[in-house]
Amino acid sequence: MKIHWYPGHIAKAERALKEQLKRVDVVLEVRDARIPLATYHPQMPSWVGGKARVLVINRMDMIAPRAREAWETWFEAQGETAYFTNAEHGQGVDAVADAVQNAGVQLNKRRFDRGMLPRPVRAVVMGFPNVGKSALINRLLGRRVVDSARRAGVTKSLRWIRISDEIELLDAPGVIPTRINNQENAIKLAICEDIGEAAYDNQVVAAAMVDLLQGLEAADETLISLSGFKSRYKLDAASSNGEDYLHEVAKDKYKGDVERTARQMLNDFRTGVLGQLTLELPPA
Ligand SMILES: Nc1nc2c(ncn2[C@@H]2O[C@H](COP(=O)(O)OP(=O)(O)OP(=O)(O)O)[C@@H](O)[C@H]2O)c(=O)[nH]1
């Protein structure tokens, strides 16, 4: 199965964003804590260029604390500081604002050296659809002015917002590649709904999710536990592959309706009902 994109407005938004990026000093790169690697965009370094970058790993509440620590350690080893946030409730957002402000201090030092007057640092929030960019912007603002919605692809227009005397923020749309060649990443994005306007098969995606989770639990059960999953669906997820499992659960709980089962399972994952489940672990 291939996941297809309908990237019309996204391509347009990408062009607009590129234009706005010319006026930006700091890029806030937002990723999804459940899939910090799949929500990395290969073009990001070229977008960031010589600007400062603040790496934000959002939805930290959705993964286990130990998984988060493992990622923190991994990013540190890569020479990166990852700021973990829960943009919905605000945890970690102050540290992000401090990092942006600090980039502004550096900027104004350079301006001062060149005999220029200080000005607010200009920042932009970037990331895949639905990773929580609007929620983060709202939190940075401390009030609700940007629409934050569950559905992907909601943010469409661009505008500057003054957050403080030191920081100006661009409300930018999620940037998604018009085509993802890596199908493994595409599946992960579909599971997390970070995919934008894509057509995909719920049954294939749900089955892939079960396979993925089983593999991760087998790799390190201290970082990911499927106990919530197993108790909710009353079946031992280790008993079969994802596709068989889906059919078994459908038979057991949903009168054989596999599509409904798949949708329910994906929804349970996305709403956190199945527990704190990451879909990626730091590479060894
Ligand atoms: N649990 C949890 N949910 C979050 C978090 N951040 C955002 N959300 C929720 O995720 C959904 C998407 O958030 P948005 O802020 O709209 O995402 P976006 O990246 O702006 O989305 P687009 O406009 O589609 O690009 C909303 O339902 C938010 O409430 C978080 O840290 N934890």
The ligand as a Gaussian input file, in Angstrom:
#p B3LYP/6-31G(d) Opt

LIG

0 1
 N       -1.517000      15.528000      24.168000
 C       -1.050000      16.604000      23.525000
 N       -1.774000      17.155000      22.546000
 C       -1.287000      18.250000      21.921000
 C       -0.038000      18.802000      22.257000
 N        0.178000      19.867000      21.449000
 C       -0.885000      19.965000      20.644000
 N       -1.779000      18.991000      20.922000
 C       -3.066000      18.748000      20.259000
 O       -2.765000      18.318000      18.941000
 C       -3.728000      18.808000      18.020000
 C       -3.026000      19.578000      16.904000
 O       -2.428000      20.739000      17.433000
 P       -2.237000      22.058000      16.547000
 O       -1.579000      23.062000      17.415000
 O       -3.498000      22.412000      15.869000
 O       -1.216000      21.511000      15.449000
 P       -0.583000      22.281000      14.190000
 O        0.796000      21.769000      14.048000
 O       -0.742000      23.748000      14.341000
 O       -1.499000      21.727000      13.031000
 P       -1.719000      22.274000      11.511000
 O       -2.388000      23.589000      11.633000
 O       -2.585000      21.215000      10.962000
 O       -0.393000      22.312000      10.840000
 C       -4.688000      19.668000      18.850000
 O       -5.797000      18.869000      19.168000
 C       -3.893000      19.995000      20.082000
 O       -4.721000      20.221000      21.198000
 C        0.721000      18.178000      23.317000
 O        1.840000      18.579000      23.666000
 N        0.157000      17.075000      23.890000

